[in-house]
Amino acid sequence: MTEFLQQLINGVAWGSIYALIALGYTMVYGVLRLINFAHGDVYMVGAMAGFYLTRWLGWGGQADSLHFILILLASMLICGLLGFIIERAAYRPLRNRSKLTALITAIGVSLLLENGGQVIFGADPKFFPTLIENKPIFQSGGLIITNIQLIIIVVSLVLMTALQYVIFQTKTGRAMRAVSFSHDASRLMGIDIDAVISWTFVVGSMLAAAAGILVGLSNPKIEPLMGLLPGLKAFVAAVLGGVGNIPGAVLGALILGISETMVSGYLSSTYRDAIAFVLLVVILLFKPAGLLGKAVPEKV
């Protein structure tokens, strides 16, 4: 039972990180019907931004919660700007083209960020500085809960709650929901479609940056290709919960994170990455719309 609880806590922590990335996928899909495959690489840029900001400010090796908060916010702002540039330069000019064109462009932007990251940051792995010292805050038998796990869960909950508030309680959020329902109707109501889509990219990219910083705390090894696999897994989580559905993305991410840690703990870490794609195949076979998604008929 102790091992089960330990794996459950580990899974919730990793699932919280997946959720922050998956929310970006599902938000962009909701307003644009586009799978932004470059989103996982924005998560990488967030981690790298945190690494270089910490070095530039001379905070490396200094465990300080204020430094952590400042680095987190700064990285989110940098990636928010990156998300705006990606949408404005790569996706907006192709908005009236075919879905296949947009999909190929998304893959191209992803490759640009990955290879550009290797040129700018170097291909060698880097080790994220210790902004928060990792130490246990609860220990009973074999069960250990660390402060890093608690920080990951709390920060993720705060950001997801803030996102929920923005979407359902603000004018911008109402505009986002209107655009996700119909571009034409939103335009007739006077909503600036371009501004709403840009804002969606900005918010999603900021959440991905937060995930990058949180991963840097728990798994300090970062490198330019670190966003490839987590990005794919977050996409699987979004599909699992129902792509375009925000609570579904969170649910899918938690299921994926817990499944991975359970497989690692009870079977073998060899199968850790495979479980995500097994879940994807199963959900596409039995519930293609996702756990919380709804099948939407398309005109042909």
Residue pairs with C-beta under 8 A, 6 or more apart in sequence:
2 140
2 141
2 142
2 143
3 142
3 265
5 143
6 142
6 143
6 144
6 265
7 258
7 261
7 262
7 264
7 265
7 266
8 258
8 261
9 143
9 145
9 149
10 149
10 261
11 254
11 257
11 258
11 259
11 260
11 261
11 262
12 153
12 254
12 257
12 258
13 149
13 152
13 153
13 218
13 257
14 257
14 260
14 261
15 253
15 254
15 255
15 256
15 257
15 258
16 152
16 153
16 156
16 157
16 214
16 253
16 254
16 257
17 152
17 156
17 211
17 214
17 215
17 230
17 257
18 211
18 230
18 233
18 234
18 237
18 253
18 254
18 256
18 257
19 156
19 160
19 237
19 249
19 250
19 253
19 254
20 156
20 159
20 160
20 207
20 208
20 210
20 211
20 214
21 39
21 40
21 43
21 207
21 208
21 211
21 230
21 231
21 234
21 237
21 253
22 234
22 235
22 237
22 238
22 241
22 249
22 250
22 252
22 253
23 160
23 163
23 204
23 207
23 246
23 249
23 250
24 36
24 39
24 42
24 203
24 204
24 205
24 207
24 208
24 234
25 35
25 36
25 39
25 204
25 234
25 235
25 238
25 243
25 249
26 238
26 241
26 243
26 244
26 245
26 246
26 248
26 249
27 176
27 200
27 203
27 204
27 246
28 34
28 35
28 36
28 39
28 200
28 201
28 204
29 35
29 36
29 238
29 243
29 244
30 176
30 180
30 200
30 244
30 245
30 246
31 176
31 179
31 180
31 196
31 197
31 200
32 91
32 95
32 197
32 200
33 99
34 91
34 99
34 102
34 103
34 106
35 103
35 106
35 235
35 243
36 86
36 91
36 106
36 201
36 204
37 103
37 106
37 107
37 109
37 110
37 231
37 235
38 86
38 106
38 109
38 110
38 112
38 113
39 204
39 205
39 208
39 231
39 234
39 235
40 110
40 208
40 227
40 228
40 229
40 230
40 231
40 232
40 234
40 235
41 109
41 110
41 113
41 114
41 117
41 227
41 228
41 231
42 79
42 82
42 83
42 86
42 113
42 205
42 208
42 209
42 227
43 208
43 209
43 211
43 212
43 215
43 226
43 227
43 230
43 231
44 113
44 114
44 117
44 212
44 222
44 224
44 225
44 226
44 227
45 78
45 79
45 82
45 113
45 117
45 209
45 212
45 227
46 75
46 76
46 78
46 79
46 208
46 209
46 210
46 211
46 212
46 213
47 75
47 128
47 212
47 213
47 215
47 216
47 222
47 226
48 117
48 121
48 126
48 212
48 222
48 224
49 74
49 75
49 78
49 79
49 209
49 212
50 71
50 72
50 74
50 75
50 128
50 209
50 212
50 213
50 216
51 126
51 128
51 129
51 216
51 222
53 71
53 74
53 75
54 60
54 67
54 71
54 128
54 129
54 131
55 129
57 67
59 67
59 71
59 129
59 131
60 129
60 130
61 129
61 130
62 130
62 131
63 130
63 131
63 132
63 133
64 131
65 132
67 131
68 131
68 132
68 151
68 213
68 217
71 131
71 213
72 155
72 210
72 213
75 209
75 210
75 212
75 213
76 206
76 207
76 209
76 210
77 206
78 209
79 205
79 206
79 208
79 209
79 212
80 202
80 203
80 205
80 206
80 209
81 202
82 205
83 201
83 202
83 204
83 205
83 206
84 198
84 201
84 202
84 205
86 109
86 201
86 205
87 197
87 198
87 201
88 198
90 105
90 106
90 108
90 109
91 102
91 105
91 106
91 201
92 194
92 197
94 101
94 102
94 105
95 102
110 231
113 227
114 224
114 225
114 227
114 228
117 224
117 225
118 224
118 225
121 223
121 224
122 224
123 223
123 224
124 223
125 221
125 222
125 223
126 221
126 222
126 223
127 220
127 221
127 222
128 216
128 217
128 220
128 221
128 222
129 220
130 220
131 217
132 147
132 148
132 151
132 217
133 147
134 146
134 147
134 148
134 217
134 218
135 146
135 147
136 144
136 145
136 146
136 147
137 145
137 146
137 147
137 150
138 144
138 145
139 145
148 217
148 218
149 218
151 214
151 217
152 214
152 217
152 218
155 210
155 214
156 210
156 214
159 207
159 210
160 250
163 203
163 207
163 246
164 246
165 173
166 172
166 173
166 203
167 173
167 176
167 177
167 246
172 196
172 199
175 186
175 191
175 192
175 196
176 196
176 199
176 200
178 185
178 186
178 189
178 191
179 186
179 191
179 193
179 196
179 197
180 244
183 193
186 193
186 196
187 193
211 230
212 222
212 227
215 222
215 226
215 230
216 222
229 273
232 276
233 256
233 273
233 276
234 253
236 252
236 256
236 276
236 277
236 279
236 280
237 249
237 252
237 253
237 255
237 256
237 276
238 248
238 249
238 252
238 253
239 252
239 280
239 283
239 284
239 290
240 248
240 251
240 252
240 255
240 256
240 279
240 280
240 283
240 290
240 291
241 247
241 248
241 249
241 250
241 251
241 252
241 253
241 255
241 290
241 291
241 292
241 293
242 248
242 249
242 252
242 289
242 290
242 291
242 292
242 293
242 294
243 249
243 290
243 293
244 293
245 290
245 292
245 293
247 292
248 290
248 291
248 292
248 293
251 291
251 292
252 290
252 291
255 279
256 275
256 276
256 279
259 275
259 276
259 279
260 272
260 273
260 275
260 276
263 271
263 272
263 275
264 271
264 272
283 290
283 291
288 295
289 295
289 296
